[in-house]
Each structure stands twice: as structure tokens, then as C-alpha cells.
Amino acid sequence: MTYAWADAILEVDLSRGKTERSRLGLESYQGFIGGKGINIKLFWDRVPPEVEPFSPDNLLIFTAGALNGTAAPSANRTTISYKSPLSKLFSSSSLGGFWAPELKHAGYDSVVVSGKSPRPVYLWINDDHVELRDASRLWGKDILETQRLIREELKNERVQVLCIGVAGENRNTAASIQHGIVNCAGRSGAGAVMGDKNLKAVAVYGTKDVSVARPAELIQLRDSVLERSGPQRDWWRKYHVTGGFSQAFVDWGVFGNVHRMPEGVGFENMEAAHADFAGRHLVREPACYNCPFKCHALLSVPDVGVVGVKCTGWWSFMLACKIPDIAFSLKCYDRCVKYGLDHLSTANRVAFAIDLYQNGILTKEDTDGLHLEYGNRELALVLVEKMARREGIGDVLADGVYEAARRIGRGAERYTSHIKKLEIKFHTYYNTYLAFTTAISDRADTPCAGSAQMSPVGMRWDMEPHQYIKEGWWLFPEEWERYLYLDHAVDYEGIAEVAAYGEDVKTLSDLTGICWNAAGFVPFVAIKPNTHVRLLSAATGMDIDQAEAFKLARKTRALIQAYNSRLGLRRRDDTVPEKFFQKEVVGYQKEKGLVRLDHGKFDEQLDRYYRLKGWSRDAIPTGEALDGLGLGYVRHDLEDRGIL
Amino acid sequence: MGKTILVNADKCTGCKMCELVCSFHHAQTFKPSASRVKVKVNSREAIFTPQVCMNCEVCPPIEVCPVSAVSTDEETGVAVIDHAKCNLCRECIAACPYNAISFEAGGNEVIVCDRCGGDPECVKICFPEALVWAEAEEPSAV
């Protein structure tokens, strides 16, 4: 008997309109746990590297974490993997909410979608009843309307839906897969792959139970986690309501996408503006499934309606368009959500286009007669719509800044801000540590692969570092305490070690389905690694310790790296845009001034990081390391291809 | 009247922890479909409503049950299903104004909150205090 896992995969062949159930076996689950691990395992076994993102042979895999559906707090993440049409690498996006636990209750760990449907369809999973249903009347509908119509059609308001919007239908490489009003698998074009397959949505409702190996122990662990959850709840409250976070971002100057925070535009009083806006418009702070935190805000925005937002959604378009107005930013953000677009990449693309126009690289002939300028509210909305629908200039931008620059030519690539072709987001500017973790992230875009715990000053924890450590909030080994006091704008010491450890912590989350926020990203982590592993053991009966769990995390990471090595991913790709080395754009304490990254020191940390991972200097997992992780078959494959 | 579950929907975050603990208490496994409390979610309008037996003074399910399988507990006032009598017609489910009665397919039975014998699990887990265990002052209103 398998505990926690259903040991069932739902195989969906859209080309033939067939669905069937298959099993992966306990050994695979014990080696790859769930979520991203199971996804890369399936991908390695089934998808040759030469398969194009928009090919029927590309898979779109939705997998629950091992702990989803159990009492483990905050275990609700769905990991979606595919070959990305943006980065052209194996990529994963994940989202919280309610979908993956529902999938577990329907009796599956994964849904593996292959092929391409000849007409728009959606998948309906109700326990053992599975069917592909006509989605022609849903095609062209926004993501909220789509979810409403599906629940109405199925006559079940408890159905959980993942779906794409117009952007996904049009294969925009920033297209997201959305769920509810706020949950979003946003980055690297998952929605475009789904749209290419003519799959509008996956709806699920389950009535089965999820059994665990040692329920009493799991409940006890849950209670101990919940006892520690207070400070993070307070922290989120502050984040949404008082505007402290908005101001902190301004103080750090990390507002930015194409650019660092633009000077002289009026962002100076963001704290008051944020608090005022939240005071007037905050309706509710909702939570995802089985989570004690409330990391989202539902705001009633004038002329828009209820907008669900967290983190960067507050600000992305303010910065991209240089308009210091939260209502404007949220209006653009809401438009992105409804079209099923990643607002980060989309805002970046808007700013990129304006930059090109302002520098004479684009003219009205290229822009359908539009005059592209900063400070223009209507323009942002027009560009978002054009991108979602792939109209005119929007068609060029819909492929991302990297491809757009190649298509436009005339030196446009100098104005791009991307890492491995995926547009960067704010935190990359924050300090050297987060720039580094962005560069090495397997998804090629996210500084969150590291930990915001390494950025103590700006986070406004209301707690002195020594007190923070004393109270047991510090995520990392105690002997690394000194790293907490370093200024990571200028100091490189420990970056590689902390990044590698932080990545193990985050990868473990990607396997178990416990949200990063609960287990490793924000300041007051309720589920530290040792507790995380005990939750996993109690639920699955695996009985592993932290070292063994981290080894499994590294196994998943190494397999992803090996897969992408076959696609040409090398050290040269593990970097940030060149301007980070050329200009003073990094740092979070204004009074100390900004720094530029140091090529030599950055490279030195990269060497250390690869050594810690067991990879070569060119970012390829070594044969020895692969053998040690039980990935001998991967070693043989890389050797056969002449990569090792 | 003694203590009862009071619902403050404005405080609900929609996390559904109550469903998970309720199912574990009653079915010893994690199975929200076996939960006696259910959270109705309308995220588009930001409305989350925990639905559970509100011990109404007049209980419509009692009126509609063709086999008189529904009654109210003398002490707590909550609806009680007599499974020996119940014919699974589910009229009570449709009649309850709070959607507090449901059909659990796995156990093939109609289920309703029993207040966990006076120490409700859902209340204990509810951080936002959308569910509280308190003296019932007045019969509940919608």
C-alpha cells in the first residue's frame, strides 16, 4: 500500500481523444517524491530533447506534491512542467490554491497531457469518471468567466479549475495557467503550451480519501507548525495593509523590470499611498488550501471589480510605465490575469517596447501608428491587449523580449532584460545574493530559489538578527549565522553555500507541495527543513532524515540540469544581464549607494556552487555525481551524446 | 440554550482547514467530501461562507423527510440523522437553507455536523475565528 501518494497517473492523449490510468510504482515516488521531481522523471523518460515546445510530443504535466491532500499545512502546490516555448528548456511553473489537493482526492498524483486536440476541449476529472468535453463556447473567454461557465455546466460549485485565457489560446510565451482569482502558474509560458494543445481547462472534483502512514504523528507535527505560524501571519498582514512592503521596495530601489526604479517619477511616498489604498479597498485576505497564512489580498478596485493580488502584482505596471498610481497598476494587472498573462513578463515587454521607441529603434511604422511613451495609461492597456491577441506590434512582443529583439534587429537586444530568455523580475536588483540565485535558478528566472532570509535589512522584520536566530527562525545551519550580518550588496562570502542550501530547501517544497512561503522564502518560516522532512516521513512512511531528503532534492535538480544540458544549457547561461556588471544597479540601502556586480567574484561563487552541486565548471552534472544520486542511466545518456 | 458554532463569514479566509479536520475526526482519514462543514467560495466577489448546521429553531429538513429520519438533538439543537430510518432520498439536503446536510458517497450516507460531542474540531483549527464556539444567544439567522 502506498500512503500519501495515489500511485496513479491520468494519461491524456489529446490527439486521439483517449484517457487512461497508469502507475509509476513506489520506487519512483520514493526517488522523486512528487511535484517537480515526478515531472522531470516522466519528462526524461518520455520526451527526447529535440521535441519542440509546440509539438504534439511535448508533454504538459500537472503533478501534486506528495503531501497535498494530507494535514500537512500549506501543502497545496501544483507543479506544471513542459518544454518552455520561451526558454526552450524543460521548465516548471507552480501554483497554490486548491487544485492539486482536489486531484489527490480524485485519486491521481499526476495528469500527463500529450498530443494536440483537433478542436478546443477541456478535461473533466470526477474520481474515476474522466472525459474530454467540448470547449468551443469557452474559447475566447477570460479566465474567470471560463471557470464560472465550467462549474455551471458541470452543476458543481466545488469543482476546481485550471484554465488558460486568450493569451494562451494565442500561444503568447508569457501566457499563464490560472486558477481561482489569484493563483497563477505564470512564468515561462505554460499557458502557451496548453493553448497549443487546444486544451482550455482541466476541471477536477474528488471524493476519495488520502491515507497517511502515521496520522497521529502527522497531526502532532501539524499542530507544532501552526503554533509557529503567528509571526508570519502578522508579517503578511503588515505587508498588505500598512504599505510597509511597498515602501521597503522603494527604499531598496528594487522596483524595476527593464530598469531599476525610475528616478523622479514620484514613487517616494509609496508607504502612505499603499496604506491609503489598502485602507479604502482591501476586502479580504484569502488563503490557499489548508494554509494558515493569508498571502493574498482581494481588493475592490474602482472601475475594475475585485482584484486578487500578491507581491509584485501591486507594482509591476507602475514601474514599467513610470506611473506612480496603484489603481492604474492593478488595472493593468487585472487585465493580464483575465487574459491569462504573466504580468511580470508582460510589464517587462511593455517597458522594453517603449524603450525601443524612445531610442528610435521602433517607429510608428512598427507600432501600428502608436506613439510609445512612459506615463501613458491608455497605452499600457492597448499593448497588453495587442500582446494577448497577437495583433500588430503585440505579435512581435508576444514571443518575449529575446525573440522580439532578434526579429526587430537594429541593436534592440541591448534593451532587453532577461535571463535565459525569460524576462527578469524586481528582486534581481536587490542584492548580489539574489542576482546570483536568479542566475542559477533551474527555471531561469526566479531569485526566490534563494531565500529572502538572506536580505534581513530591507525586510523590516521588526526583530534584531540575533533575536531572530535565538527564536529559531533562521533557516540555515547555525554555523552560518555570520552570513546574516553581511552586506550582500558588496560581500560575496557564503553566497554559493547559502544558494545551494536554499535551493535544496525550495526543491524539497517543489516535491512535497508545501508552499515556499511556509517552508523557506519569507522571514518567519513555520516549517523548517527538519520539520518538513518529518511531515514527509509521517505521511509517506519513508522515514528519511534531512540529509537524505536534501539528497533527493539534489537528485531532481541534477536530472533537470542534465536534461537541459542536452539542450545546450551551459555556464554562459547562468548569468544576469550584462548591465549588472557594467552599471551600478544592485543594492538595497540607498544611503550606501549602489554597486555593479564583480565578474571575477561572481564567477568564483559560480565555481563554488557547481562544486557543491557536483557539476563541472561548465554546469554539467559529473558522471560521479550522477552515479551517487542513483542516476547512472543519465550518465550513460550524456556520455552517449558526447556531453560527458 | 448551550454553546453552539457561530459563523462569522467576514473573517473566513477560505482555507478549508475546517473541512480537512472535520473529515479526519469523523472518517479518520483526509477526505473533505466527508466533512460536515463546507466552505462555499465565491472568490470573484470575495465571499467565503462556512456552512454548517445552525440549529435553526424550525428545521426544514425535518419537515420534508418522508421517513421521519431527521430530528434535532435536545441538548445541542443540531439536526440528527437516524441512519436506520434514512432512505437516502436526499430531500433534506435540498431543504436545508444553510446547505449543512450532504451526501457522502464513500460511506453512502447523509451527514451533518454533530458538534464533535461538544468540542468542535473545526472551531479549534480556525485561525481567523470565522467559526467560534460560543453561547447561542438567539436562534441563527441567515
Interface residues (C-beta under 8 A of the other chain):
Chain A: G69 T70 A71 F98 H105 L144 R148 E157 R158 G180 I181 V182 G206 T207 K208 D209 V210 S211 V212 P215 I219 L226 S229 R233 V283 R284 E285 P286 A287 C288 Y289 N290 C291 P292 K294 L298 S300 G305 V306 G308
Chain B: D10 T13 G14 C15 K16 M17 L20 V21 S23 F24 A27 Q28 T29 F30 K31 P32 S33 A34 K38 K40 V41 S43 R44 E45 A46 F48 E104 A105 G106 I125 F127 P128
